[in-house]
Amino acid sequence: MNNDRKAADVLRWMAWTVLVVGAVIMAFTASDFRSQNLPLMVSIGFLIAGMNIFIMSTVFRLMTLKRNDA
């Protein structure tokens, strides 16, 4: 396993961690749904960030595969 694949795997684990943290925070704060609820807004940010990290992990892996094919 090369370093590029390890980096993509680390990004994937980070994404899962961020998504789980966001989901847990949201589970406890979703009842008071308003923009002044800071923990809820932070949890939504965590969920969005987790999905972006997943996308970066996939792009990183695809770039690595393309470079290895060339």
N, C-alpha and C positions, 0 to 999 in steps of 0.2 A: 504494500500500500504506500503510495507516494504522499508527499507533503501536501500537494494540492487537494487530494481527496480527503486527507485529514482535516484540512481547513474547511472544506465544504461540510464535513460531518460535524465539526465544532459549531459552525453557523446553524446547522439544523437543530442541534441540542440547545443552543441559545434561543432559537425561535420557539421551541417547545416550552422552555422555561418561562420566557416572557409571556407566552399565551396562557400558560397555567396560572401565573401570578395575576394576569389581567382578569381571567375568569373567576378566580377566588375573590379578588377585590370586588368585582362586579356582583358576585353572588350576595355579598353582604351589604352593598350600597345601592342596588338597583331599585329598591322600593321608593326612594326619594329622588325621582327622576326630574332634575332641574339643573340649569347651568351653574348654579352656585354650589352644587355638590361636588367639591373638589375630588374626593376619592373616586366618585363615579367617572368624572372626566379623565382622571389619571388611568383608570382601568380601561376606558375606551382607547386611550392613547397606547396602552400596552398591547391591546388586541391588534390595533392597526400596525404598530411597530413589529409585532410578531409575524404578521403576514408579510410585511416588507422584508424581514430577515429571511423568511422562507423563500421569497422570490430571489433574493440575492444569492442564497445557497444554491438554488437551481441554476441560475445564470452562471455562477462560478463553476459549477460542475460541468455544465455544457461547454463553457469556454475551455476547460481543461481537456475534455474529450476531443474537441475540435483541434486543439493544439497537438494532442497525442496522435491524431490521425494524420496530421500534416507531416 
